[in-house]
């Protein structure tokens, strides 16, 4: 993908976290940032009266001013409105039309500060987004203006989705000037994915081999990471295990931003 970094923005603090993460990716990839406002279905802007139009213009101006506080001084950026039934639908549409490099969203407002909690928008994007999805922990933007990730982790288990995650993580860590760590978690003495680990090492990655419950070990490791890259299979069932409760535990416990590489990316490459 060579297009902009697309990020959802509707003025809430969590979408401010997403803006800051989008700014980081835009700087690393020399890509513009496109902030997308998808009006809520119950907002009056969906009606076609003059007053509704004026209200939408006022809301758009307020959002643009708020976005400027975060994005000015970084990559080129723009804000647009995209009507849709659901926020995820609007973000998916824009990401597809613009060939977005990454789609960034904030964490659920119901989660604890400093943790990623997958809200309904991000959950829906897992099956619809045409590009990698980044989720910022709640409160992540605080104090992050000049900081770049020092350590990027990538979760590997030998599956095709992890190959995609590695394809994204290796150049991203290089662009960020970050240390790359290849994480492999096995249970009950299962072998580690040597081919993927060797490939990561060729790109300068360090190995981190762990034994135990995958979600617990990855969540613990995330405390020492600035970004964790996983394949979508790692979200539908962590590291090749079809246990949705495991993936939810990882997503709700990560202490750093997650970059999720969706299965749709493999389908596009195969087309």
N, C-alpha and C positions, 0 to 999 in steps of 0.2 A: 504494500500500500504506500502511495506517495502523496496522498492528500493531506488535509489539515487534521489537527487534533480536535475532535468534536466533543463538547462537554455540555451536559445539561446544566442549566442555571435558571433558578426561579426565585433567588433572593434569600433563601434560607441559609443558615450557617453551614449546613452540610454541603450545599452546592458551592459555597465559598471554598471548602476543602477541595472539591473537584476542580474548581478554577485554578487553584494553586498547583495542583498536580498536573493539570493540563499545561500550565505555563512551564513547568519543569520539562515535560516531554517535548513541548514545542521548542524550547531552547536546545535540548539535546539533539533533536532531529532537524533543526533549522526549518521548522514547519510552523505555519500560522495556526492560530487557535480560533475555532468557531464556536461561540457560546450559543446554545439553542434554548429558547424559552418555549415550552409547550404549555399553553394555558390550561388550567384545570377545567374539567367539564362543567363545574358549577359556577365558573366565573362568568360575569355578564358580557365579557368581550366576544363570546361566541354568537351573540345576536348581531343583526345588521342594522342597528339604529345609529344615528349620528352621535348620540351620547355614548353608546358602546364603543364606537370607533375612537372618540376622544379619550375615553377611559383606557382603551388599549394603548393609544399613543403615549398617554401619561405614564402608564405602567412600564412600557418599553423604555421610555426615557429614564425612569428611576432605576431600572435594571441595568441599563447601559452605564449609568453613573456609578453604580455599585460594582459592576464588573471592571470598570476603569481603575478603581482603587487597587485591584489585584493585578490586572493584566498590563496596565500602562508601564512602559519601560522594559517590557519583555518582547516576545515575538509579536509580529503583526496579528491583530485580532479583529473580530467582528461579532456582532450579536444579531441574531435573527429569531423570528417567531415562526413556529411550525405547528399549526393546528393539528390535533390528532385525538382519537378517542382515549388513548392512554399515552403517558409520557414516553414509555419504551417504544411505542409505535412511531412517534414523531422522531425520536432520536435515531431509530433504525433507518427510517426513510432518508433522513439527512445524511447519515453516515454512508449509506449506499450510494446516494446521488453524488456525494462529494469524494467518494473513494477514500474515506477517512482512514488515517493510519492507526488511530486508536480512538476509542470512545470512553470518556471518563465520566464517572458518576460519583456522588457522595454516598456515604453510608446511611443506614436508616437512622432517623432522629431518635428512635426508641432505644438504641444501643448505648453502652457506656462509652465515655470519652476515652479515646486512645485505642479503640477496637473497631474492626470492620464488622458490620452487621449487614447482611445482604437484605435490602428492602425489596419491595415488589417490583420496582423498576429494574434494578440490577438483575433480579431473578429472571424476569421475563427476557432481558437482553441475552442471557446465556444461550437461549435457543433461537434468537432472531438476529443478533448483531453480525454484520459481515466483516468485522475486524476485531482485534483484541479489545477486551474490556478492562479498564482499570477502575478499582474501587478504593477511595481514600477513607482512612479511618476518621471517625468523628473527632473534630478538634485538631486534625493533622496540620492545618494551615498555620496554626499559631507558631510564630517564630521560624517559619520555613523559608522566608523570602530569598535568602542567599544560599541556603543549604542545598547541596546536591547529594544524592545517595552515595555513601561510601562503600556500601556492600549490597550487592544484588544476589539473591538466591534463586535457584531454579530447581524445582522438584522433579526427580527422575525416577521412573520405575520400569523403563524398557518399552512402554507402549508408544503407539504412533502419536498420540496427543502430546506426550512428553518430548518427542522429537520436534514437534511444532513449537513447544515452549522453549526448547533449547535454541531453535532457529531464531527466536525473538530475543532471548536473553543474552546471547553472545554478542551480537552487534550493539544492543542497547547498553550493556555494561561498558563496552568500549567507547561508545559515544558519550556516556556519562563520566568516563574516567573512573569507573567504580571497580572494586574488587568483586570477582564473580565466585560464588560458592555453589557447587553442585551437591544437592541434598538427596540422599537415597535412604529411605526408611523401609526396613524389612521386619517381618514378624516370623517368629518360630524358625529362625535360622534360614529363611529363604535367601537365595543368592541375590547379590546386587547387580544392577544392569551394567555390566562392565563395558559394553560397547559405547553406551551413552556417556558413561563417566570418562572413558578414554577420550571421546570426542570433545567433551567439555574441558578436559585437561589440556588438550592441544590448543585450546583458545585461552589458556592461562588460568583456568578455574582451579580452585581448591576443592578437594573432596571433603564431604562431611557425611560419614556413614553412621546411621542410627539404627537402633533395634528397639522395637516396641510398637505401640499403637500409632499409626501414621499421623492422624490428625493431632494427637497430643504432642508428638515429637516435632512436627512442623510448626505448630503454634508456639511451642517453647523456643524453637530456633528463630522464629520471627522477631523475638525480642532483641536479637543481635543483628537483624537485617534492616535495611532501609527500603527494600522492595522485594517481594516474593512473586516469582513468575510460575504459573501452573498451567497445565493443559486442562481443557474443559472436562475431560474424563475425570480429572482430579476433583471436579466439582460435582459431577453427577454420582461419583463414587470415588473416594480418594484413592489415588494411585492404583487404579485398576480394580478396586474392590467395590462391588455394586451395593454400597451401604450409604444411603442418602444421609442418614443421621451423622455419619462420619464427616461428610463434606460440610454439613451445616456447622458442625463443631469447629472445623478448621476456619471457615469463613467468619464465624462469630467470635473467634478467639485470636485472630491474627493481630499482632501489635504493629504491623507495618502495612503500607498499601499493597494490594494484590493486583497483579496483571494477569488476566485470565485469557488464554488463547482458545477461542471457540472451535468446535468441530466444524463449523461452517467454513472456516478458513481452509481446512483440508479439502472440503467438497469443492470450493472454488478452484483450488490448485489442480484438482483432478479433472475439472471440466474442460 
